Amino acid sequence: MALPEFALPLADPAFVRDPYPWLGRVREETPAFRDPRLGRVFLTRHADIAALLRDRRFGRSALHRYSRDELGWPPPDPAQASFDAFNGNHLLDSEPPKHTRLRSLVSLAFTPRRVEGLSGRIEALLARQLANLEPGGFDLVAAYAEPLPVTVIAELLGVPQEERRHLRPWSAAIVRLYEPTYTHEDQAAAERAVLEFGALLRKLSHLRRRAPRDDLITALVQAEEGGDRLTERELVDTCILLLNAGHEASVNGLSAGVLALLRRPEHWRTLAQASSHPVSLPLFRTAIEELLRFDTPLPLFERYVLEEVTLHGERLRPGEKVGLLYASGNRDPRRFGRPEELDLTRDPNPHLTFGLGIHYCLGAPLARLELSLSLRALTRTFPTLRLADPGAEPEYVGGFVIRGLRRLDVVEG
């Protein structure tokens, strides 16, 4: 039996603003559907998405097994040659054995100890940001959510202060190409961003080889296992990935989380009351997990079919894409009790936001730390924060794959 067909309304601002009613209707009707416009199958339910993420018949790349001719793919587009080279070389889009090698080497440098060691620095950065916010009103996205993750990644990598202003625009340009609806202008901007950031990282890696510092670029330069090290290209592409993945989810996750809380003031009050308690961080960590489930900052990921497989009765061949609707799976009532409710004490919380399997997000501990410390500091400083205009419809920038608020105007009191 053929799968039902639905067209994801990716270009509809109303869908991007609130995709959950549409996703809920489709999820209850079918576990899988085909989008004829995008030419791929999408999964809607938690169990199916979780199973596929662990299924080695699917992967982030197919070119490690097949040529483009074998897959029936068109030749690569020279207009995005640098972007494609980056995308085919970093950890996230690699498959074993390359993925195993890269993750092992990167993990030597990107350690839990290095992440936890950032706590004091993050809290100092947050205090400085909060001191500059006006209780009379500010845009939470630009004034609070955006600066911290970029600064933390810059500190972690060791990017000089004078170069940091480029990081957010570079990342925004690069991730735009992950949207199915990107334009030629987006393509050109992403290509420039990869080239410019790559040039900076190569310069910094050369400097760190001659004069090591206590930063992640130095650690990646020095990481060695069994006589193996990262090549310069692998190091550069790993750092670009860390910038993109290391702050997009944090910026969008915090902004969407605060919006969800301010729409339910009783939850904000609960966190504000707890924020001054010296052992409150576990509560905020649990709350962050729920906020990442409730409004997923990265709602859609994809996998390539690596061998012929039948999925919900649909026969798929190597090279086809399967869309994994994390935002739908994270509200699946088959996995979560009362999924449409925000429950800050939900535990366990097996949300899909950081993925599963071998591609589980390497930066998840850093994102969790940033988000929990950011939310605790914000609720402590502004215990009666509210939306400046509760009736205004939020506006989102980008698209559905990287889904983030353009701004969030808030006021204290």
Backbone torsions as a table, in degrees:
resi	resn	phi	psi	omega
1	MET	NA	131.2	-179.1
2	ALA	-69.2	146.5	177.2
3	LEU	-68.3	149.7	173.2
4	PRO	-64.1	155.3	-179.5
5	GLU	-111.1	132.4	173.1
6	PHE	-138.1	148.5	175.2
7	ALA	-105.8	114.2	176.0
8	LEU	-60.3	123.3	-176.5
9	PRO	-81.8	60.9	-171.9
10	LEU	-63.6	-27.7	-177.7
11	ALA	-89.7	0.7	-178.1
12	ASP	-89.1	113.9	-179.8
13	PRO	-56.8	-31.9	179.9
14	ALA	-67.1	-37.0	177.3
15	PHE	-68.7	-45.1	179.0
16	VAL	-61.7	-37.9	180.0
17	ARG	-65.8	-41.9	-179.9
18	ASP	-147.3	85.8	-177.5
19	PRO	-79.2	-8.7	-166.9
20	TYR	-69.9	-37.8	176.0
21	PRO	-60.8	-44.9	179.2
22	TRP	-63.4	-47.7	-180.0
23	LEU	-62.2	-38.5	180.0
24	GLY	-63.9	-42.3	179.5
25	ARG	-63.7	-45.7	-177.9
26	VAL	-68.4	-40.3	-179.8
27	ARG	-60.4	-38.7	-179.5
28	GLU	-75.4	-23.6	178.8
29	GLU	-81.8	-36.4	-173.9
30	THR	-157.2	144.4	176.1
31	PRO	-76.9	-16.4	-177.8
32	ALA	-152.1	147.7	175.7
33	PHE	-146.2	163.4	176.2
34	ARG	-109.5	133.1	174.0
35	ASP	-97.6	109.0	-175.6
36	PRO	-67.1	-26.8	-179.4
37	ARG	-74.5	-43.5	179.4
38	LEU	-85.5	-15.8	175.6
39	GLY	68.2	41.6	178.1
40	ARG	-152.9	162.3	177.7
41	VAL	-90.9	142.3	177.4
42	PHE	-120.9	140.4	175.0
43	LEU	-103.0	141.5	-172.5
44	THR	-115.1	-16.9	-170.9
45	ARG	-110.7	147.8	-173.2
46	HIS	-55.8	-50.9	-174.7
47	ALA	-60.7	-41.8	-179.7
48	ASP	-67.7	-41.4	179.8
49	ILE	-65.6	-45.8	-179.5
50	ALA	-61.8	-41.3	179.8
51	ALA	-65.2	-42.0	-178.3
52	LEU	-67.4	-35.8	179.6
53	LEU	-61.5	-24.6	179.9
54	ARG	-100.0	-1.3	-174.2
55	ASP	-91.0	118.0	-175.5
56	ARG	-76.5	1.8	171.8
57	ARG	-79.9	-2.0	178.6
58	PHE	-129.3	148.4	-179.0
59	GLY	-155.1	174.8	179.2
60	ARG	-81.2	-12.7	179.2
61	SER	-141.0	153.7	172.9
62	ALA	-122.0	-13.2	-175.0
63	LEU	-75.4	-8.0	173.6
64	HIS	-78.3	-12.7	179.4
65	ARG	-113.3	-30.4	-170.9
66	TYR	-133.6	155.1	170.9
67	SER	-83.5	165.2	176.7
68	ARG	-60.7	-38.2	179.2
69	ASP	-63.0	-42.8	179.4
70	GLU	-62.8	-34.6	-178.5
71	LEU	-84.9	-11.2	-176.7
72	GLY	74.5	24.5	-179.1
73	TRP	-87.7	149.3	174.5
74	PRO	-69.5	163.7	176.8
75	PRO	-63.9	156.7	-179.3
76	PRO	-62.7	150.5	-178.7
77	ASP	-84.6	116.0	-178.9
78	PRO	-62.8	-19.8	179.6
79	ALA	-68.0	-15.4	178.5
80	GLN	-132.2	38.3	-176.1
81	ALA	-61.4	-42.3	-179.0
82	SER	-70.1	-39.4	176.9
83	PHE	-61.9	-44.7	-179.4
84	ASP	-65.1	-38.3	178.5
85	ALA	-63.7	-43.1	175.7
86	PHE	-61.1	-46.9	-176.1
87	ASN	-64.3	-31.7	-178.5
88	GLY	-86.9	-0.6	-172.4
89	ASN	-118.9	-13.4	-175.6
90	HIS	-91.1	172.7	-173.0
91	LEU	-60.5	-44.1	-172.5
92	LEU	-62.7	-37.6	-176.3
93	ASP	-104.4	22.5	175.1
94	SER	-103.8	157.7	176.8
95	GLU	-124.6	160.2	178.2
96	PRO	-57.9	147.0	4.0
97	PRO	-83.3	-12.7	-178.6
98	LYS	-60.2	-44.3	-179.1
99	HIS	-60.5	-43.0	-178.8
100	THR	-59.8	-45.3	-179.5
101	ARG	-64.7	-48.9	-178.0
102	LEU	-62.5	-46.0	-177.1
103	ARG	-63.9	-38.0	179.4
104	SER	-63.4	-44.9	-179.4
105	LEU	-69.3	-44.0	-179.9
106	VAL	-64.8	-37.2	-179.5
107	SER	-63.5	-27.8	176.6
108	LEU	-62.6	-31.2	-178.4
109	ALA	-96.0	-38.9	-175.6
110	PHE	-93.3	70.6	-170.9
111	THR	-91.2	157.0	174.0
112	PRO	-57.1	-36.3	179.5
113	ARG	-64.4	-40.6	179.1
114	ARG	-65.0	-40.6	179.7
115	VAL	-65.8	-51.0	-178.5
116	GLU	-64.0	-28.6	178.1
117	GLY	-66.9	-12.2	178.5
118	LEU	-83.4	-8.2	-173.2
119	SER	-54.4	-50.2	-178.3
120	GLY	-62.6	-41.4	179.6
121	ARG	-65.7	-40.9	178.7
122	ILE	-62.1	-44.6	-179.4
123	GLU	-64.4	-36.0	177.3
124	ALA	-67.0	-41.3	177.7
125	LEU	-63.9	-40.8	179.2
126	LEU	-64.0	-42.7	179.9
127	ALA	-60.7	-40.1	179.7
128	ARG	-66.7	-42.9	178.2
129	GLN	-62.4	-46.3	-176.4
130	LEU	-64.6	-33.5	179.9
131	ALA	-65.9	-23.1	-178.4
132	ASN	-94.2	-1.6	-179.3
133	LEU	-85.8	142.1	-179.4
134	GLU	-92.9	118.7	178.4
135	PRO	-57.2	-24.1	-179.5
136	GLY	-70.8	-8.9	175.8
137	GLY	144.8	138.7	177.0
138	PHE	-159.1	161.1	175.2
139	ASP	-87.8	109.6	-175.2
140	LEU	-61.8	-33.3	-178.2
141	VAL	-65.1	-57.5	-174.9
142	ALA	-72.3	-36.9	-172.4
143	ALA	-88.6	-19.5	-174.2
144	TYR	-134.6	-51.0	-174.1
145	ALA	-70.3	-39.4	-175.5
146	GLU	-75.7	-45.2	-171.4
147	PRO	-62.8	-39.5	-171.7
148	LEU	-63.9	-55.2	-176.6
149	PRO	-58.7	-38.1	178.7
150	VAL	-65.0	-43.4	179.7
151	THR	-64.6	-41.3	-179.6
152	VAL	-64.4	-45.2	178.4
153	ILE	-63.3	-41.2	178.1
154	ALA	-61.7	-43.8	177.9
155	GLU	-64.1	-44.1	-178.0
156	LEU	-61.6	-46.3	-178.9
157	LEU	-74.3	-32.9	-174.7
158	GLY	95.0	31.5	178.3
159	VAL	-76.1	128.9	-179.4
160	PRO	-59.9	152.1	-176.5
161	GLN	-55.4	-42.1	-174.8
162	GLU	-69.5	-14.1	-180.0
163	GLU	-98.9	-9.3	-169.6
164	ARG	-70.2	-24.8	-179.1
165	ARG	-63.7	-18.6	-179.5
166	HIS	-83.1	-19.5	-167.1
167	LEU	-63.6	-49.1	-178.6
168	ARG	-62.8	-47.4	176.7
169	PRO	-61.2	-38.7	177.5
170	TRP	-60.7	-48.2	-178.2
171	SER	-63.1	-44.5	-179.9
172	ALA	-59.8	-39.3	179.8
173	ALA	-68.3	-42.0	-177.0
174	ILE	-66.4	-47.7	-174.6
175	VAL	-71.3	-16.7	178.1
176	ARG	-60.8	-28.8	-178.5
177	LEU	-75.1	-5.4	174.7
178	TYR	-83.9	-9.3	176.4
179	GLU	-81.2	136.3	178.2
180	PRO	-63.1	-16.6	-173.2
181	THR	-104.6	24.4	-176.4
182	TYR	-69.7	157.8	-176.9
183	THR	-108.6	174.6	175.8
184	HIS	-63.2	-35.0	177.5
185	GLU	-65.3	-41.0	176.1
186	ASP	-61.4	-41.7	-178.9
187	GLN	-60.6	-46.4	179.9
188	ALA	-64.4	-40.5	-179.4
189	ALA	-66.1	-40.1	178.8
190	ALA	-65.5	-40.0	179.3
191	GLU	-62.5	-44.6	178.3
192	ARG	-62.7	-41.9	-177.5
193	ALA	-63.5	-43.7	178.8
194	VAL	-61.5	-44.3	-178.8
195	LEU	-65.2	-44.7	-176.7
196	GLU	-70.1	-45.0	179.1
197	PHE	-67.1	-39.0	177.6
198	GLY	-60.1	-41.0	179.0
199	ALA	-63.3	-42.5	178.2
200	LEU	-62.7	-44.5	-177.0
201	LEU	-67.1	-36.9	176.7
202	ARG	-63.8	-40.9	177.6
203	LYS	-62.1	-44.7	-179.1
204	LEU	-66.8	-38.2	179.0
205	SER	-64.6	-38.3	176.9
206	HIS	-63.8	-42.5	178.6
207	LEU	-62.6	-41.3	-177.3
208	ARG	-71.2	-28.3	175.3
209	ARG	-65.4	-36.8	-178.8
210	ARG	-83.0	-35.3	-176.3
211	ALA	-138.7	85.5	-176.9
212	PRO	-60.8	149.0	175.3
213	ARG	-132.1	175.1	177.1
214	ASP	-88.6	71.8	177.9
215	ASP	-144.3	171.8	-173.5
216	LEU	-71.2	-33.6	177.7
217	ILE	-61.6	-43.8	175.8
218	THR	-60.5	-44.8	-179.2
219	ALA	-62.7	-38.5	178.2
220	LEU	-69.6	-37.4	176.0
221	VAL	-60.9	-38.6	-174.1
222	GLN	-90.8	-13.9	-176.1
223	ALA	-60.2	128.3	-178.3
224	GLU	-147.3	139.3	178.0
225	GLU	-143.6	119.5	-179.9
226	GLY	59.1	33.6	-179.4
227	GLY	81.7	1.7	-177.5
228	ASP	-101.4	139.9	176.3
229	ARG	-133.1	164.1	173.4
230	LEU	-68.7	138.7	169.3
231	THR	-71.3	165.8	178.1
232	GLU	-59.5	-41.8	-179.5
233	ARG	-64.4	-40.4	178.7
234	GLU	-65.2	-39.4	178.7
235	LEU	-64.1	-46.4	-179.8
236	VAL	-60.5	-48.0	-177.1
237	ASP	-68.4	-32.4	175.2
238	THR	-63.2	-42.6	-179.3
239	CYS	-68.3	-38.2	175.7
240	ILE	-61.9	-43.6	178.3
241	LEU	-60.8	-42.6	-179.7
242	LEU	-62.3	-37.1	176.1
243	LEU	-62.6	-51.3	-175.8
244	ASN	-63.4	-56.4	-176.3
245	ALA	-71.2	-27.9	-173.4
246	GLY	-76.8	-13.6	179.1
247	HIS	-132.2	-20.2	179.0
248	GLU	-61.0	-47.3	-179.1
249	ALA	-66.7	-35.6	-178.9
250	SER	-69.2	-47.0	179.7
251	VAL	-60.4	-51.9	-175.9
252	ASN	-71.6	-34.4	179.1
253	GLY	-66.7	-43.0	179.5
254	LEU	-68.5	-44.1	-178.9
255	SER	-61.3	-48.6	179.6
256	ALA	-65.6	-35.9	179.5
257	GLY	-65.4	-43.7	178.6
258	VAL	-65.2	-40.2	176.8
259	LEU	-59.1	-45.3	179.5
260	ALA	-61.7	-40.0	-179.2
261	LEU	-69.7	-42.1	-178.0
262	LEU	-70.6	-21.6	173.3
263	ARG	-76.5	-12.0	178.3
264	ARG	-130.5	76.1	-169.9
265	PRO	-55.3	-26.3	-179.5
266	GLU	-63.8	-33.2	177.9
267	HIS	-69.9	-39.6	178.0
268	TRP	-62.4	-42.8	179.9
269	ARG	-62.2	-40.2	179.1
270	THR	-59.5	-46.4	-179.5
271	LEU	-69.1	-38.6	179.9
272	ALA	-62.6	-40.6	179.5
273	GLN	-65.2	-33.0	-177.7
274	ALA	-85.3	-17.4	-167.1
275	SER	-65.9	-26.2	-178.7
276	SER	-87.8	-6.2	179.2
277	HIS	-73.1	133.7	-174.3
278	PRO	-63.5	-21.3	-179.4
279	VAL	-112.9	34.1	-174.9
280	SER	-83.1	-12.7	-172.1
281	LEU	-58.9	-39.8	177.1
282	PRO	-56.5	-37.9	177.0
283	LEU	-61.4	-42.5	-179.1
284	PHE	-70.2	-33.5	176.2
285	ARG	-64.6	-41.8	177.2
286	THR	-65.2	-40.6	179.0
287	ALA	-63.2	-40.7	179.8
288	ILE	-62.7	-41.1	178.1
289	GLU	-58.2	-41.4	-179.5
290	GLU	-70.0	-39.2	178.9
291	LEU	-65.3	-36.9	177.3
292	LEU	-68.8	-29.3	174.6
293	ARG	-75.1	-45.7	-169.9
294	PHE	-66.2	-41.5	179.0
295	ASP	-135.8	93.1	-168.5
296	THR	-71.2	121.0	-177.3
297	PRO	-71.0	-24.3	176.7
298	LEU	-122.9	83.5	-167.2
299	PRO	-72.6	-17.7	-172.2
300	LEU	-140.1	124.6	170.1
301	PHE	-122.3	165.1	-177.7
302	GLU	-132.1	156.6	172.3
303	ARG	-134.0	147.6	173.3
304	TYR	-89.8	145.3	171.6
305	VAL	-75.9	128.8	-177.1
306	LEU	-104.2	-17.0	174.7
307	GLU	-152.5	155.7	-175.8
308	GLU	-56.1	131.9	-173.9
309	VAL	-150.6	151.4	174.6
310	THR	-107.7	124.6	-176.6
311	LEU	-123.0	112.7	-177.4
312	HIS	50.5	44.3	176.8
313	GLY	82.9	-6.3	-178.8
314	GLU	-98.1	123.9	179.9
315	ARG	-83.4	124.0	-177.5
316	LEU	-118.0	144.9	-178.7
317	ARG	-111.2	161.2	-180.0
318	PRO	-55.0	139.2	179.1
319	GLY	96.7	-18.2	175.2
320	GLU	-71.4	156.0	178.7
321	LYS	-103.1	145.3	171.9
322	VAL	-119.0	127.0	179.0
323	GLY	-89.9	132.0	-179.7
324	LEU	-110.5	108.2	-175.5
325	LEU	-85.4	82.1	180.0
326	TYR	-54.0	-40.9	-177.5
327	ALA	-62.1	-33.8	177.2
328	SER	-74.3	-47.3	179.6
329	GLY	-60.6	-33.4	-179.3
330	ASN	-72.7	-9.2	174.5
331	ARG	-121.6	26.5	-179.0
332	ASP	-78.9	118.4	-178.9
333	PRO	-66.7	-14.2	176.0
334	ARG	-71.2	-18.2	-177.5
335	ARG	-116.1	-28.8	-175.6
336	PHE	-123.4	129.3	173.0
337	GLY	-70.7	134.9	-179.5
338	ARG	47.2	59.0	-172.8
339	PRO	-64.8	-22.8	-179.3
340	GLU	-82.7	-4.3	178.0
341	GLU	-98.0	145.8	175.6
342	LEU	-90.2	112.4	-177.3
343	ASP	-120.0	100.8	-173.7
344	LEU	-70.3	-9.3	178.0
345	THR	-106.4	11.0	-177.0
346	ARG	-59.3	121.8	-178.8
347	ASP	-161.2	121.0	6.1
348	PRO	-74.5	165.3	-178.1
349	ASN	-138.7	82.2	-173.8
350	PRO	-81.6	52.6	-178.8
351	HIS	-68.3	164.2	-174.3
352	LEU	-98.5	2.3	-165.8
353	THR	-58.0	-35.5	179.3
354	PHE	-97.5	8.6	179.3
355	GLY	81.3	-173.1	178.9
356	LEU	-150.3	168.7	175.6
357	GLY	76.8	-157.9	-172.7
358	ILE	-68.5	-19.6	-179.8
359	HIS	-98.5	17.6	175.3
360	TYR	-54.9	138.1	-170.5
361	CYS	-58.7	118.1	178.8
362	LEU	-65.0	-29.9	-177.8
363	GLY	-90.4	7.8	-178.2
364	ALA	-56.7	-42.4	178.8
365	PRO	-60.9	-37.3	178.5
366	LEU	-68.4	-43.7	178.6
367	ALA	-60.7	-43.7	-179.7
368	ARG	-63.2	-41.6	179.8
369	LEU	-64.5	-49.3	179.1
370	GLU	-57.8	-47.0	-175.1
371	LEU	-67.3	-43.7	-178.3
372	SER	-68.3	-41.4	177.7
373	LEU	-67.1	-39.1	179.8
374	SER	-63.8	-45.0	-178.0
375	LEU	-68.4	-40.4	179.6
376	ARG	-63.9	-43.8	-179.8
377	ALA	-65.0	-38.2	-178.9
378	LEU	-67.9	-44.9	-179.4
379	THR	-68.6	-31.9	178.4
380	ARG	-69.1	-40.3	-176.6
381	THR	-78.5	-36.4	-177.3
382	PHE	-125.7	74.3	-174.1
383	PRO	-68.0	-18.8	179.7
384	THR	-117.3	32.0	178.7
385	LEU	-59.3	143.8	177.4
386	ARG	-147.5	165.2	175.6
387	LEU	-69.1	135.9	179.5
388	ALA	-64.2	-36.5	178.5
389	ASP	-137.1	90.1	-175.5
390	PRO	-58.8	-24.0	-177.9
391	GLY	-87.8	-7.8	-177.0
392	ALA	-74.6	139.9	175.8
393	GLU	-78.9	128.1	178.5
394	PRO	-66.4	146.3	178.8
395	GLU	-109.3	133.8	-177.8
396	TYR	-107.2	147.2	179.7
397	VAL	-111.2	152.7	178.4
398	GLY	90.2	-111.8	-177.5
399	GLY	-166.1	-148.0	-175.3
400	PHE	-94.3	-29.7	-178.8
401	VAL	-71.3	-47.8	172.2
402	ILE	-111.7	95.8	-168.9
403	ARG	-106.9	113.8	-177.7
404	GLY	-142.7	149.9	177.1
405	LEU	-66.8	138.4	174.0
406	ARG	-70.3	-42.5	175.8
407	ARG	-157.9	162.2	177.9
408	LEU	-144.6	99.1	-177.3
409	ASP	-82.3	124.3	-177.1
410	VAL	-132.6	162.8	-179.3
411	VAL	-146.7	147.0	178.4
412	GLU	-90.3	136.8	174.8
413	GLY	97.9	NA	NA
